[in-house]
Amino acid sequence: MSDYSALDRLLHRLALSAPPLAEMLHDIERGLYLKHAPEDRGRHVFVTGLARAGTTILMREIHRTGEFGSLTYADMPFVLAPNLWAKLSRKGQKPGKRAERAHGDGIEVDTQSPEALDEVYWRIFDGKAYIGADGLKPHRPDADLIDGYRDLIRLILLRTGKARYVSKNNNNILRLGALARAMPEARFLVPLRRPLDHAASLLGQHRRFLDADAFTRDYMTWLGHHEFGATHRPFLFGSRPEGDPATMDYWLRVWISAYSALDGAEAASDNITFVPYEALSNDPAIWHAVAARIGVPAGAAAELRSVADRAPEAHDPALADVAQNLHSRLEERGFTALRAGNDTQA
């Protein structure tokens, strides 16, 4: 974001900070293109979970199969009008220069890289229902709002020439049950990382983004990303997590709260699957099982890899035990679902 020109920043502000303009452009997009969009067969894949769980790498690996369309950086900032913007912009015609993203995690992106951008839809059309000053509470979109989201998916598929959609959106944990019920043919994948490593990574990213400049803070807010840093607002599955975000204990409480909620959502829906992150990174058989679950051929993984975990800082052992016990239970459920094997959409 630091290399965005003054014009880029102005376009982002115009397109993302003013809901009436975004809604108007989306209405124009629908009027011009929805009648030409492919039928929604519902066989999509949604990757979600807490940030730093491996959601981005898993989504990129799925997108790399060539079976799926997705929003990409080329669709920014007019993500609700992907076909209209593609006609006006040349940004997506070439990949452009690859560069490491702001997280400093070795993941390189260019204009054609898929990214978590569809939260803009939920924020623009229903943000007041779940985004508050103190945090983000569970979101219960109604049928009309979900139908509108499915129309946006169709518009993205029209632009990309694909029949299936893949999305990575961490905020979907707020509405996971509603989406899973409304889209029974879809598959929802929830990467599951060891809680001490996960909390340490969240703490590190929180510190990294605390001193973000004004445009970066606005950018994260426009995209609905409040996971860490200067714009942090926690997920509110019950009461606000206690403690100081500069400590491990705070992020362990965030982990326990989020994955306890995901525990309930997964138990109620057979199209939600926990994917153990460490096994996915190290064992090709897990990637093959994930591919079978979503109904695609599994080539050799290109980006799945082990990462150098941060050493956990001082923390409450009792909190760590609660988190680890929950992780062990969810991990076993994930392995069981993936071993079941032949649940494909082909």
N, C-alpha and C positions, 0 to 999 in steps of 0.2 A: 504493500500500500504506500510505502514511502516514495515509490517511483511513479505514482500517479501524477499526471499533469494537472494543471489548474482546470483544464477543460474536463478531464476525467472526473475530478472531484465535484465540479459543478453539475455534471450530468448525474452522478450518483445522488447528490443532494436533491436535485429536481425529481428524479425517478423514485426515490426510496423514502424521502422524508415527508412527502405530501400524499397521504392516502387518497384524496379525491382524484389527483392526477393519475396515480397508479390504477385506480378503479376504472377511470375513463379509458385509459390505454388498454386495459384488459377487456373492457366491453367492445372496443374497436377490434381487438384481436379475435374475440369470439365471433363477432359479426362477419369478419372477413374470412376466417379460416376454419371455424369449428365444423362447418358442414362438409369440409374436405378431409377432416381428421379421421384416422382409422377407428374402427369399433373398439371399445374397451373390453377386452376379454378378461381383465382382472388378474392376469398371471404375472404380476409384478413382484419385485423384491424390495423390501424396505429394511435397511440396516440402521439400528438405533442402539443407544446405550449412553452411559456417561461418557463425556469427552475423555480422551486418552485411553480408551479401551481397545483400540485397534479398529474402530469403525471405518476410518478413512481408507486404510489399506485394504480391508475386506471389500468395501464398495468398489475400489479401483480394480481389484482383481476380478470381481464379477463383471464390471464394465468392460474389462479387457477381453472377455470372451467374444465380444462383438454381437451378442444377442440382445443388448439392451440400449435404449436411449436414456439420456439423462440431461439435466441442466448442467452447463459448463460455464467456465469463466467468460466465454464469449457471449453468453446471454446477459451478463451484467452490463448496465444496471437495470435493464427493462425485462426482468425475469418473468413478468406476468404477460408479456407480449413477445414470445420468442420468435415467432414467424415474422411479425412486423419488424422487429429489430434486426433480424437477419437480412431483411430486404434493404434496410437503411445502413447497416454497418458492414464493414469488411473484416471485422475483428476475428471472426471465426473461420475465415477462409484458409488461413495458414496457422499452424500451431504457435508460431512465435518462439521467442527465446524461453527456454526452461530455466526456472530459478527456484531455489529452496523457499518454501512458504515461511510465513512469519513465525511459526512455532519453533523453528530451529531444530526440527526432528528428522532432517534428511529427506523428506518427501518433496520432490520437485514437481512444479506445476507449470503449465502453459495455458493458452487460451482455450484449448480443447480438452483440458482436464475436467472431469466431473467433480462437482463440489456440492456442499450442503447449502442450497439456495432456496428450496421450496418453502422454507419456513416463512418467507416473505408473504406467501399467500395467506397463511393462517394469521399472521400479525396484521396485515392490511384489513382483512375481512372480519376478524374476530379477536383482535389483540386485547381489547379491554376486558374480555371474558376471562383471561388467564394471566396476563402480564400485569403485575402490580409493582409498586415502588419497593416493596420488601421481598419480592420473589415471584416465581412462576408457579401457579397452582395447577392441579389437574384440570385438563381441558376436555370438555364434553361437547364436541361439535355435533350439530343436528344433521339430519339427513340431507337437507338442502346444501349445507356447507360442504359436506363430504361429496355430494354430487358435483358441486362446483370444482372441487379438487380433482375429481376424476376427469372433468372436462379439461382442466389444465394439463393433466397427464396426457390426454389425447393430443392436445396442441403441441406438447413437447415431442411426442412420438411422430407427429406430422413433420416437424422440423428435422428430426433426426433420421426419419425413414425406417424406424424400428417398430416392432409389434409389442415389445415389453419394456417396462420402465424399471430403473433401479434408482433408489434414493438413499442417501445417508443423511439422516436428520436426527440429531440427538434429542431435540425437543419432542420428538414423537413419543418418548416415554411418557409424556404428559397425557397423550391421547391414544395410547397403544391398544387398549381394550376396545375402544370405539372403532378404530380403524380395522382391527383384526376381525371384529364381528361384521363390519360393513363390506369387507373384501375377503371373503372366505377362500377364494382361489389364489390370493397373494401369499407370499411367505415373508415372515418377519424374523430377522436374524439379530440376536442380541449378543455381541461379543462380551465375554466374561473374563476379566483379568484379576489376578491375585490381588486382594484388597490392599495390602501394605505397599506393593509396587505401584498400584493404581493411585492410591492416595498421595504417594511421594511424587508421582508424575503430575498430578493435579496441582499440588503445592508448588512445584517448580514452574508450571505454566502460569499460575496465579502471580507469582513474583515477576515473571518475565513480562507480563502485560500490565503490571501496575502503573508503569510510567508511560503507557501508550499516549501518543499525541492525540489532539482533539479530533482529527479526521478519523483515526483508527477507532477511537471510542464511539464516534457516530456510526461508523461503518458496522461495527459489531452490534450496535443497538438496532440499526436498520434491518440487519439479518436475523435479529432475535437471538443472538448468541450472547448469553450472560454467564457462561460456565465458570469463568475465572477472570482475574484481572480487574482493571479500574471500573468496569461496568458489571461486575459480578452481582448477580441476584440468584439465590439458590432455588432449586426445585422445592416446593412446599408440599411434600407428602405428609401432611400433619403439621406439626409445629416447625418453626424455623430451626435449622440446625444450630446447636449451641456452640459457643466458643469463638475463637479468633481464627479467621481464614489464613493467618500466617503460621498456623500450627498443623501438625499431622492429625491431631485428634479431631479437629473440625472436619477435615476431608474424610476421615474414617466415618464420621457421623453422616456426612453427605452420602458416602458409599452405602452404608447400611440402610439409610432411608430410601434411596433410589432402588436398590436391588431387592429390598423387601417389597416395594410396590411392584416391581417387575416379576417377582415371584408369584404374586397373586394374578397378574395379567397372564403369565405363561400357563399357569395351572388351569385357567378358565378357557384357553384357546389352543386348539391343536395345530394352528399355523404359526405359532411363535416358538422359536428354538434358541436356547442358549448355545453359544459357540465358544468353548474354552480357548482363550486367546493364546496361551503358551503352547498348547498342543497344535493349534492351527498354524502357528509360526514355525514349528519344528517337525511336524509329522505330515508328510504329503497325503497320507490316508485321510486325515481330517478334512483337508481341502477337497479331496475327491468325494467325501461323504456330504460336504456342504453343497458341492456341485450337483450331486445326485438329488439332494433334497429340493433344490430349486429347478431341477430339470434342464441342466445344460451339460455338454461334454466338458470334462475337466482336463485341460492341458496342464503342462508344467506351470506352476505358479511363478510369477515374475517378481512380485514385490513382497510376498509374505516372507518374513525373516524375524529372527530373534533380535531383540533390542537390548541395549545396555540399560538395565534398570538403575534408577537412582537408589542409593542406600537410604532406607527409611530413617528419618530423624526420630528424636525422642517422642514416645507416644505412650498412651495408656494400654498396658497389656490386656486389660479386660475388654476394652473396645476392640482391640485386634482379634481377640478370641471370638467375640460375637460375629465380627465380619468374616473371619475365616470359617467358622461353622456354617454360616449362610452360604459362603462361596462353595464349600465342599458339597453341600446338598444340591445347589443349582448346577454345579459342574457335573455331578453324576447324572442329573436329569438331562443335561445337554448331551453327554456321551451316549446315554440310552437312546435318545431321539435320533442321533446321527447314526448309531449302529443299526437302527431299524431300517435304514438304507434306502429302500426303493420307493420312497414317497416322492415321486416326481410329478412335474406338470406337463411332461412332454406328451 
